[in-house]
Amino acid sequence: MQMTDIQPKEAWQALEQEIFERYGLNARVYDDKGFTFTGHTTWSNRLCPAIKAVPQGVSAICSVAHQAMAAEARTTSASVVAECDAGLLKICVPVMVDGQMVGVVGGCGRFLAEGEIDAFMIEKSAGIPETQVEDLCAGITAMTTDEAETVAAELAERVDAILRDFALRR
């Protein structure tokens, strides 16, 4: 089963835009292999696109975090809230059909209030100098862990509604 069997790509794009507007996150919908498929991109900060512009940044920071969190979501069938290795919040909500994870809905790119950016790690992984990392972090807003958990719960409710609608059409 594919995410586009559940609803069209355009509906997933609309959800990504809503997540971005409502929560200020880099919103993403992934398929079961961890790939984005909507072609829609939102950026809530200037740091994330700079990291993603460097292949080793994507592989060392973004992909590693997504793979680990998606694996946890697949195993537990529950949402996961954590930080990527750069020190930014990431939320993964599994899309489960018949006990199988077919994708993930979520977002990233804000600070957890208790956390901090790891400029040294970003420089070593993505080659972005620490001073530039600090500049790129200007304007990134924080979210408490409780707020992030609430966002994850709201996204899970949204995914459940999408899946209920899918079940009625099935």
C-alpha positions in Angstrom: 0.0 0.0 0.0 1.2 3.5 -0.8 0.4 6.8 0.9 -1.3 7.9 -2.3 -3.7 5.0 -2.0 -5.0 6.6 1.2 -5.4 10.1 -0.3 -4.0 12.0 -3.3 -0.6 13.6 -3.3 -2.3 17.0 -3.3 -4.2 16.2 -0.1 -0.9 15.3 1.6 0.6 18.5 0.3 -2.3 20.5 1.9 -1.6 18.7 5.2 2.0 19.7 5.0 1.1 23.3 4.4 -1.3 23.2 7.3 1.3 21.8 9.6 3.7 24.5 8.5 1.2 27.3 9.0 -0.2 26.0 12.3 2.9 24.8 14.1 5.8 26.5 12.4 7.5 23.3 11.4 9.3 22.1 8.3 6.3 19.8 7.5 7.0 16.5 5.7 5.0 13.4 4.7 7.1 10.4 3.9 6.4 7.0 2.4 7.2 3.7 4.1 10.8 3.8 2.7 11.4 7.2 4.3 11.2 9.3 1.1 9.2 12.4 0.6 6.8 12.2 -2.4 4.7 15.3 -2.4 7.2 17.7 -4.0 6.0 20.3 -1.4 8.7 22.0 0.8 8.2 24.3 3.7 11.0 25.9 5.7 10.5 27.2 9.2 14.1 28.4 9.5 17.2 29.2 7.5 19.4 26.4 9.1 17.6 23.4 7.8 17.7 24.2 4.0 21.5 25.0 4.5 22.0 21.5 6.0 19.9 19.8 3.4 21.9 21.7 0.6 24.9 19.6 1.5 24.6 15.8 0.8 26.7 14.8 3.9 24.5 17.1 6.0 21.3 15.3 4.8 22.8 11.9 5.4 24.5 12.6 8.7 21.7 14.7 10.3 18.3 14.5 8.6 18.3 11.0 7.3 19.7 9.4 10.4 17.2 11.1 12.7 14.3 10.2 10.4 15.3 6.6 10.0 15.7 6.1 13.8 12.5 7.8 14.7 10.5 6.2 11.9 11.8 2.8 13.1 10.6 3.5 16.6 7.2 4.7 15.3 7.0 1.5 13.2 7.8 -0.7 16.2 5.6 1.1 18.7 2.8 2.3 16.3 3.0 5.5 18.3 4.2 9.1 17.6 7.8 9.9 18.4 9.1 13.3 19.6 12.8 13.8 19.8 15.7 15.9 18.5 17.9 15.4 15.5 21.6 15.4 15.9 21.7 19.1 15.1 19.6 19.7 18.2 16.3 20.5 16.6 12.8 19.1 17.3 11.5 16.4 15.1 8.0 14.8 15.3 7.1 11.5 13.5 3.5 10.3 13.5 3.1 6.8 11.9 0.4 6.1 9.3 -0.6 2.6 10.1 -3.0 0.5 7.9 -3.8 -3.1 8.9 -1.0 -3.1 11.4 1.6 -2.0 8.8 3.3 1.4 8.6 2.8 2.9 5.2 4.3 6.3 5.9 5.0 9.1 8.4 3.5 12.5 8.9 5.5 15.1 10.8 7.7 18.1 11.0 10.9 19.5 12.4 13.0 22.6 12.6 12.2 24.3 15.9 14.1 24.2 19.2 12.9 22.2 22.1 12.9 24.7 24.9 15.3 22.5 27.0 17.6 21.8 24.1 20.3 23.7 22.1 21.8 23.6 18.7 24.9 21.5 18.2 26.9 23.9 16.0 30.1 21.8 16.3 28.3 18.7 15.0 26.7 20.7 12.1 30.1 22.0 11.1 31.7 18.6 11.2 28.7 16.9 9.4 27.7 19.6 6.9 30.7 21.8 6.7 28.8 24.9 7.7 31.1 27.0 10.0 29.9 27.3 13.6 29.7 31.1 13.2 27.4 30.7 10.2 25.3 28.1 12.0 24.7 30.6 14.8 23.6 33.2 12.2 21.3 30.7 10.5 19.7 29.9 13.9 18.5 33.5 14.4 14.7 33.5 14.6 14.2 29.8 15.3 11.5 29.6 17.8 11.3 27.2 20.8 8.6 24.7 21.7 8.4 23.0 25.1 8.3 19.2 25.2 4.7 19.4 26.4 3.8 21.6 23.4 5.6 19.2 21.0 3.7 16.2 22.6 0.5 18.1 22.0 1.4 18.8 18.4 2.2 15.1 17.9 -1.2 14.1 19.5 -3.1 16.6 17.2 -1.3 15.2 14.2 -2.1 11.7 15.2 -5.8 12.6 15.5 -5.6 14.1 12.0 -4.0 11.0 10.6 -6.6 8.9 12.4 -9.4 10.9 10.7 -7.7 10.5 7.3 -7.5 6.7 7.9 -11.1 6.5 9.0 -12.2 8.3 5.8 -10.0 5.9 3.8 -11.5 2.9 5.6 -15.0 4.1 4.6 -14.0 4.3 0.9 -12.1 1.0 1.0 
